[in-house]
Amino acid sequence: MKTSQGRCLCGAVTITVPESCTHDVYVCHCGMCQKWGGGPLMAIESQHDVVIEGKEHIGFYRSSDWAERAFCRTCGTHLFYRLFEPEIYSLSAGLFSDGQKRLVSQIYIDNKPDYYDFAQQTPMMTEQDVIDLHKA
């Protein structure tokens, strides 16, 4: 299996995932992501085979009952948002510099501020759509 490695700014944390995970970029416009990163979270997703080196440099913030956010304690790079059940990593797309990426969907679109837009047309889900999906 071909893999792809992503790194934080200082290189203290390295994350390895299957290369096939690094092509599709998902955007979250929720209020927490906006506060966490100053804008939307642009992430790739992986449910399996996430290998993290430099775990001792990672800080965690449990942002809800169902998920946590991780960052490098040395340089502050936002690393990932991780759902607990099912375990899904939403890894910051900017960590991975190799490969071609494409924007494939946007969630919490009703929380997106008016001062930015993405040119690509993608499927979009509102906050209620996301809540309903996770209830199912």
PyMOL commands that place a pseudoatom at each C-alpha (Angstrom):
pseudoatom trace, name=CA, resn=MET, resi=1, chain=A, elem=C, hetatm=0, pos=[0.000, 0.000, 0.000]
pseudoatom trace, name=CA, resn=LYS, resi=2, chain=A, elem=C, hetatm=0, pos=[1.343, 3.433, -0.962]
pseudoatom trace, name=CA, resn=THR, resi=3, chain=A, elem=C, hetatm=0, pos=[1.369, 5.934, 1.876]
pseudoatom trace, name=CA, resn=SER, resi=4, chain=A, elem=C, hetatm=0, pos=[1.615, 9.675, 2.252]
pseudoatom trace, name=CA, resn=GLN, resi=5, chain=A, elem=C, hetatm=0, pos=[3.292, 11.549, 5.091]
pseudoatom trace, name=CA, resn=GLY, resi=6, chain=A, elem=C, hetatm=0, pos=[2.212, 14.851, 6.544]
pseudoatom trace, name=CA, resn=ARG, resi=7, chain=A, elem=C, hetatm=0, pos=[4.173, 16.978, 8.966]
pseudoatom trace, name=CA, resn=CYS, resi=8, chain=A, elem=C, hetatm=0, pos=[3.594, 19.916, 11.256]
pseudoatom trace, name=CA, resn=LEU, resi=9, chain=A, elem=C, hetatm=0, pos=[5.535, 23.163, 10.741]
pseudoatom trace, name=CA, resn=CYS, resi=10, chain=A, elem=C, hetatm=0, pos=[8.428, 22.183, 13.014]
pseudoatom trace, name=CA, resn=GLY, resi=11, chain=A, elem=C, hetatm=0, pos=[8.520, 18.513, 11.972]
pseudoatom trace, name=CA, resn=ALA, resi=12, chain=A, elem=C, hetatm=0, pos=[8.015, 17.187, 15.516]
pseudoatom trace, name=CA, resn=VAL, resi=13, chain=A, elem=C, hetatm=0, pos=[4.836, 15.323, 14.474]
pseudoatom trace, name=CA, resn=THR, resi=14, chain=A, elem=C, hetatm=0, pos=[4.570, 13.113, 11.402]
pseudoatom trace, name=CA, resn=ILE, resi=15, chain=A, elem=C, hetatm=0, pos=[1.300, 11.498, 10.318]
pseudoatom trace, name=CA, resn=THR, resi=16, chain=A, elem=C, hetatm=0, pos=[1.254, 8.674, 7.773]
pseudoatom trace, name=CA, resn=VAL, resi=17, chain=A, elem=C, hetatm=0, pos=[-1.936, 7.601, 5.990]
pseudoatom trace, name=CA, resn=PRO, resi=18, chain=A, elem=C, hetatm=0, pos=[-2.784, 5.579, 2.881]
pseudoatom trace, name=CA, resn=GLU, resi=19, chain=A, elem=C, hetatm=0, pos=[-2.091, 7.752, -0.159]
pseudoatom trace, name=CA, resn=SER, resi=20, chain=A, elem=C, hetatm=0, pos=[-5.634, 7.180, -1.405]
pseudoatom trace, name=CA, resn=CYS, resi=21, chain=A, elem=C, hetatm=0, pos=[-6.911, 9.241, 1.561]
pseudoatom trace, name=CA, resn=THR, resi=22, chain=A, elem=C, hetatm=0, pos=[-5.067, 12.399, 0.542]
pseudoatom trace, name=CA, resn=HIS, resi=23, chain=A, elem=C, hetatm=0, pos=[-6.941, 13.289, -2.643]
pseudoatom trace, name=CA, resn=ASP, resi=24, chain=A, elem=C, hetatm=0, pos=[-10.389, 14.348, -1.373]
pseudoatom trace, name=CA, resn=VAL, resi=25, chain=A, elem=C, hetatm=0, pos=[-10.656, 17.503, 0.737]
pseudoatom trace, name=CA, resn=TYR, resi=26, chain=A, elem=C, hetatm=0, pos=[-13.673, 18.126, 2.940]
pseudoatom trace, name=CA, resn=VAL, resi=27, chain=A, elem=C, hetatm=0, pos=[-14.479, 21.575, 4.341]
pseudoatom trace, name=CA, resn=CYS, resi=28, chain=A, elem=C, hetatm=0, pos=[-16.165, 22.268, 7.678]
pseudoatom trace, name=CA, resn=HIS, resi=29, chain=A, elem=C, hetatm=0, pos=[-17.608, 25.734, 8.302]
pseudoatom trace, name=CA, resn=CYS, resi=30, chain=A, elem=C, hetatm=0, pos=[-18.828, 25.100, 11.879]
pseudoatom trace, name=CA, resn=GLY, resi=31, chain=A, elem=C, hetatm=0, pos=[-18.228, 27.730, 14.533]
pseudoatom trace, name=CA, resn=MET, resi=32, chain=A, elem=C, hetatm=0, pos=[-15.744, 25.574, 16.441]
pseudoatom trace, name=CA, resn=CYS, resi=33, chain=A, elem=C, hetatm=0, pos=[-13.562, 25.023, 13.366]
pseudoatom trace, name=CA, resn=GLN, resi=34, chain=A, elem=C, hetatm=0, pos=[-13.675, 28.752, 12.623]
pseudoatom trace, name=CA, resn=LYS, resi=35, chain=A, elem=C, hetatm=0, pos=[-12.536, 29.583, 16.157]
pseudoatom trace, name=CA, resn=TRP, resi=36, chain=A, elem=C, hetatm=0, pos=[-9.910, 26.832, 16.119]
pseudoatom trace, name=CA, resn=GLY, resi=37, chain=A, elem=C, hetatm=0, pos=[-8.247, 27.890, 12.891]
pseudoatom trace, name=CA, resn=GLY, resi=38, chain=A, elem=C, hetatm=0, pos=[-9.531, 31.343, 12.036]
pseudoatom trace, name=CA, resn=GLY, resi=39, chain=A, elem=C, hetatm=0, pos=[-11.519, 29.951, 9.116]
pseudoatom trace, name=CA, resn=PRO, resi=40, chain=A, elem=C, hetatm=0, pos=[-12.920, 26.686, 7.823]
pseudoatom trace, name=CA, resn=LEU, resi=41, chain=A, elem=C, hetatm=0, pos=[-11.204, 23.366, 8.468]
pseudoatom trace, name=CA, resn=MET, resi=42, chain=A, elem=C, hetatm=0, pos=[-9.975, 21.867, 5.208]
pseudoatom trace, name=CA, resn=ALA, resi=43, chain=A, elem=C, hetatm=0, pos=[-9.302, 18.210, 5.885]
pseudoatom trace, name=CA, resn=ILE, resi=44, chain=A, elem=C, hetatm=0, pos=[-8.733, 14.790, 4.444]
pseudoatom trace, name=CA, resn=GLU, resi=45, chain=A, elem=C, hetatm=0, pos=[-10.372, 11.823, 6.162]
pseudoatom trace, name=CA, resn=SER, resi=46, chain=A, elem=C, hetatm=0, pos=[-8.990, 8.481, 7.218]
pseudoatom trace, name=CA, resn=GLN, resi=47, chain=A, elem=C, hetatm=0, pos=[-10.640, 5.781, 9.284]
pseudoatom trace, name=CA, resn=HIS, resi=48, chain=A, elem=C, hetatm=0, pos=[-7.835, 3.260, 9.185]
pseudoatom trace, name=CA, resn=ASP, resi=49, chain=A, elem=C, hetatm=0, pos=[-4.079, 3.010, 9.115]
pseudoatom trace, name=CA, resn=VAL, resi=50, chain=A, elem=C, hetatm=0, pos=[-3.304, 6.403, 10.670]
pseudoatom trace, name=CA, resn=VAL, resi=51, chain=A, elem=C, hetatm=0, pos=[0.239, 6.217, 12.051]
pseudoatom trace, name=CA, resn=ILE, resi=52, chain=A, elem=C, hetatm=0, pos=[1.358, 9.085, 14.260]
pseudoatom trace, name=CA, resn=GLU, resi=53, chain=A, elem=C, hetatm=0, pos=[4.993, 9.678, 15.183]
pseudoatom trace, name=CA, resn=GLY, resi=54, chain=A, elem=C, hetatm=0, pos=[5.930, 12.260, 17.792]
pseudoatom trace, name=CA, resn=LYS, resi=55, chain=A, elem=C, hetatm=0, pos=[2.833, 11.716, 19.945]
pseudoatom trace, name=CA, resn=GLU, resi=56, chain=A, elem=C, hetatm=0, pos=[4.663, 13.257, 22.896]
pseudoatom trace, name=CA, resn=HIS, resi=57, chain=A, elem=C, hetatm=0, pos=[4.491, 16.606, 21.073]
pseudoatom trace, name=CA, resn=ILE, resi=58, chain=A, elem=C, hetatm=0, pos=[0.707, 16.504, 20.611]
pseudoatom trace, name=CA, resn=GLY, resi=59, chain=A, elem=C, hetatm=0, pos=[-1.746, 18.447, 22.729]
pseudoatom trace, name=CA, resn=PHE, resi=60, chain=A, elem=C, hetatm=0, pos=[-5.407, 17.458, 22.782]
pseudoatom trace, name=CA, resn=TYR, resi=61, chain=A, elem=C, hetatm=0, pos=[-8.553, 19.450, 23.390]
pseudoatom trace, name=CA, resn=ARG, resi=62, chain=A, elem=C, hetatm=0, pos=[-11.808, 17.554, 23.870]
pseudoatom trace, name=CA, resn=SER, resi=63, chain=A, elem=C, hetatm=0, pos=[-14.139, 19.938, 22.061]
pseudoatom trace, name=CA, resn=SER, resi=64, chain=A, elem=C, hetatm=0, pos=[-17.304, 17.857, 22.542]
pseudoatom trace, name=CA, resn=ASP, resi=65, chain=A, elem=C, hetatm=0, pos=[-18.551, 14.594, 24.000]
pseudoatom trace, name=CA, resn=TRP, resi=66, chain=A, elem=C, hetatm=0, pos=[-17.863, 12.855, 20.688]
pseudoatom trace, name=CA, resn=ALA, resi=67, chain=A, elem=C, hetatm=0, pos=[-14.596, 14.367, 19.411]
pseudoatom trace, name=CA, resn=GLU, resi=68, chain=A, elem=C, hetatm=0, pos=[-11.236, 15.934, 20.162]
pseudoatom trace, name=CA, resn=ARG, resi=69, chain=A, elem=C, hetatm=0, pos=[-8.866, 18.285, 18.348]
pseudoatom trace, name=CA, resn=ALA, resi=70, chain=A, elem=C, hetatm=0, pos=[-5.107, 17.836, 18.248]
pseudoatom trace, name=CA, resn=PHE, resi=71, chain=A, elem=C, hetatm=0, pos=[-2.274, 20.292, 17.727]
pseudoatom trace, name=CA, resn=CYS, resi=72, chain=A, elem=C, hetatm=0, pos=[1.510, 20.285, 17.900]
pseudoatom trace, name=CA, resn=ARG, resi=73, chain=A, elem=C, hetatm=0, pos=[2.524, 21.665, 21.298]
pseudoatom trace, name=CA, resn=THR, resi=74, chain=A, elem=C, hetatm=0, pos=[5.824, 22.873, 19.844]
pseudoatom trace, name=CA, resn=CYS, resi=75, chain=A, elem=C, hetatm=0, pos=[4.737, 24.897, 16.785]
pseudoatom trace, name=CA, resn=GLY, resi=76, chain=A, elem=C, hetatm=0, pos=[0.942, 25.070, 17.210]
pseudoatom trace, name=CA, resn=THR, resi=77, chain=A, elem=C, hetatm=0, pos=[0.049, 23.403, 13.901]
pseudoatom trace, name=CA, resn=HIS, resi=78, chain=A, elem=C, hetatm=0, pos=[-3.524, 22.100, 13.842]
pseudoatom trace, name=CA, resn=LEU, resi=79, chain=A, elem=C, hetatm=0, pos=[-3.175, 18.375, 13.189]
pseudoatom trace, name=CA, resn=PHE, resi=80, chain=A, elem=C, hetatm=0, pos=[-6.595, 16.753, 13.263]
pseudoatom trace, name=CA, resn=TYR, resi=81, chain=A, elem=C, hetatm=0, pos=[-10.143, 16.532, 14.500]
pseudoatom trace, name=CA, resn=ARG, resi=82, chain=A, elem=C, hetatm=0, pos=[-10.948, 12.985, 15.646]
pseudoatom trace, name=CA, resn=LEU, resi=83, chain=A, elem=C, hetatm=0, pos=[-14.403, 11.486, 16.120]
pseudoatom trace, name=CA, resn=PHE, resi=84, chain=A, elem=C, hetatm=0, pos=[-14.441, 8.821, 18.832]
pseudoatom trace, name=CA, resn=GLU, resi=85, chain=A, elem=C, hetatm=0, pos=[-17.220, 6.569, 17.454]
pseudoatom trace, name=CA, resn=PRO, resi=86, chain=A, elem=C, hetatm=0, pos=[-16.726, 5.578, 14.767]
pseudoatom trace, name=CA, resn=GLU, resi=87, chain=A, elem=C, hetatm=0, pos=[-13.068, 6.551, 14.914]
pseudoatom trace, name=CA, resn=ILE, resi=88, chain=A, elem=C, hetatm=0, pos=[-12.517, 8.934, 12.008]
pseudoatom trace, name=CA, resn=TYR, resi=89, chain=A, elem=C, hetatm=0, pos=[-9.615, 11.335, 11.634]
pseudoatom trace, name=CA, resn=SER, resi=90, chain=A, elem=C, hetatm=0, pos=[-10.140, 14.615, 9.792]
pseudoatom trace, name=CA, resn=LEU, resi=91, chain=A, elem=C, hetatm=0, pos=[-6.521, 15.555, 9.165]
pseudoatom trace, name=CA, resn=SER, resi=92, chain=A, elem=C, hetatm=0, pos=[-5.555, 19.089, 8.160]
pseudoatom trace, name=CA, resn=ALA, resi=93, chain=A, elem=C, hetatm=0, pos=[-5.118, 18.926, 4.387]
pseudoatom trace, name=CA, resn=GLY, resi=94, chain=A, elem=C, hetatm=0, pos=[-2.173, 21.323, 4.486]
pseudoatom trace, name=CA, resn=LEU, resi=95, chain=A, elem=C, hetatm=0, pos=[-0.050, 18.771, 6.355]
pseudoatom trace, name=CA, resn=PHE, resi=96, chain=A, elem=C, hetatm=0, pos=[0.207, 16.735, 3.152]
pseudoatom trace, name=CA, resn=SER, resi=97, chain=A, elem=C, hetatm=0, pos=[2.080, 18.442, 0.334]
pseudoatom trace, name=CA, resn=ASP, resi=98, chain=A, elem=C, hetatm=0, pos=[2.211, 15.549, -2.128]
pseudoatom trace, name=CA, resn=GLY, resi=99, chain=A, elem=C, hetatm=0, pos=[-0.491, 14.484, -4.550]
pseudoatom trace, name=CA, resn=GLN, resi=100, chain=A, elem=C, hetatm=0, pos=[-3.391, 16.181, -6.268]
pseudoatom trace, name=CA, resn=LYS, resi=101, chain=A, elem=C, hetatm=0, pos=[-6.222, 17.340, -4.052]
pseudoatom trace, name=CA, resn=ARG, resi=102, chain=A, elem=C, hetatm=0, pos=[-9.791, 18.255, -4.934]
pseudoatom trace, name=CA, resn=LEU, resi=103, chain=A, elem=C, hetatm=0, pos=[-12.517, 19.880, -2.887]
pseudoatom trace, name=CA, resn=VAL, resi=104, chain=A, elem=C, hetatm=0, pos=[-15.368, 17.364, -2.645]
pseudoatom trace, name=CA, resn=SER, resi=105, chain=A, elem=C, hetatm=0, pos=[-17.872, 18.614, -0.060]
pseudoatom trace, name=CA, resn=GLN, resi=106, chain=A, elem=C, hetatm=0, pos=[-18.715, 21.260, 2.514]
pseudoatom trace, name=CA, resn=ILE, resi=107, chain=A, elem=C, hetatm=0, pos=[-20.534, 20.825, 5.815]
pseudoatom trace, name=CA, resn=TYR, resi=108, chain=A, elem=C, hetatm=0, pos=[-22.166, 23.347, 8.149]
pseudoatom trace, name=CA, resn=ILE, resi=109, chain=A, elem=C, hetatm=0, pos=[-22.624, 25.525, 5.079]
pseudoatom trace, name=CA, resn=ASP, resi=110, chain=A, elem=C, hetatm=0, pos=[-25.253, 27.592, 6.898]
pseudoatom trace, name=CA, resn=ASN, resi=111, chain=A, elem=C, hetatm=0, pos=[-22.559, 28.646, 9.404]
pseudoatom trace, name=CA, resn=LYS, resi=112, chain=A, elem=C, hetatm=0, pos=[-20.167, 29.911, 6.701]
pseudoatom trace, name=CA, resn=PRO, resi=113, chain=A, elem=C, hetatm=0, pos=[-19.492, 33.632, 7.034]
pseudoatom trace, name=CA, resn=ASP, resi=114, chain=A, elem=C, hetatm=0, pos=[-20.196, 35.863, 4.042]
pseudoatom trace, name=CA, resn=TYR, resi=115, chain=A, elem=C, hetatm=0, pos=[-16.606, 37.060, 3.605]
pseudoatom trace, name=CA, resn=TYR, resi=116, chain=A, elem=C, hetatm=0, pos=[-15.369, 34.005, 1.693]
pseudoatom trace, name=CA, resn=ASP, resi=117, chain=A, elem=C, hetatm=0, pos=[-16.596, 31.496, -0.887]
pseudoatom trace, name=CA, resn=PHE, resi=118, chain=A, elem=C, hetatm=0, pos=[-15.015, 28.581, -2.711]
pseudoatom trace, name=CA, resn=ALA, resi=119, chain=A, elem=C, hetatm=0, pos=[-15.168, 28.631, -6.510]
pseudoatom trace, name=CA, resn=GLN, resi=120, chain=A, elem=C, hetatm=0, pos=[-15.752, 24.879, -6.856]
pseudoatom trace, name=CA, resn=GLN, resi=121, chain=A, elem=C, hetatm=0, pos=[-19.305, 23.594, -6.813]
pseudoatom trace, name=CA, resn=THR, resi=122, chain=A, elem=C, hetatm=0, pos=[-19.567, 20.811, -4.222]
pseudoatom trace, name=CA, resn=PRO, resi=123, chain=A, elem=C, hetatm=0, pos=[-22.265, 18.950, -2.335]
pseudoatom trace, name=CA, resn=MET, resi=124, chain=A, elem=C, hetatm=0, pos=[-23.196, 20.958, 0.768]
pseudoatom trace, name=CA, resn=MET, resi=125, chain=A, elem=C, hetatm=0, pos=[-24.789, 20.019, 4.077]
pseudoatom trace, name=CA, resn=THR, resi=126, chain=A, elem=C, hetatm=0, pos=[-26.344, 22.319, 6.669]
pseudoatom trace, name=CA, resn=GLU, resi=127, chain=A, elem=C, hetatm=0, pos=[-25.838, 21.910, 10.405]
pseudoatom trace, name=CA, resn=GLN, resi=128, chain=A, elem=C, hetatm=0, pos=[-29.189, 20.100, 10.638]
pseudoatom trace, name=CA, resn=ASP, resi=129, chain=A, elem=C, hetatm=0, pos=[-28.207, 17.780, 7.769]
pseudoatom trace, name=CA, resn=VAL, resi=130, chain=A, elem=C, hetatm=0, pos=[-25.052, 16.782, 9.680]
pseudoatom trace, name=CA, resn=ILE, resi=131, chain=A, elem=C, hetatm=0, pos=[-26.973, 16.233, 12.923]
pseudoatom trace, name=CA, resn=ASP, resi=132, chain=A, elem=C, hetatm=0, pos=[-29.568, 14.095, 11.133]
pseudoatom trace, name=CA, resn=LEU, resi=133, chain=A, elem=C, hetatm=0, pos=[-26.832, 12.048, 9.449]
pseudoatom trace, name=CA, resn=HIS, resi=134, chain=A, elem=C, hetatm=0, pos=[-25.164, 11.234, 12.774]
pseudoatom trace, name=CA, resn=LYS, resi=135, chain=A, elem=C, hetatm=0, pos=[-28.477, 10.311, 14.404]
pseudoatom trace, name=CA, resn=ALA, resi=136, chain=A, elem=C, hetatm=0, pos=[-29.124, 7.686, 11.717]
for i in range(1, 136): cmd.bond("trace and resi %d" % i, "trace and resi %d" % (i + 1))
show_as sticks, trace
zoom trace
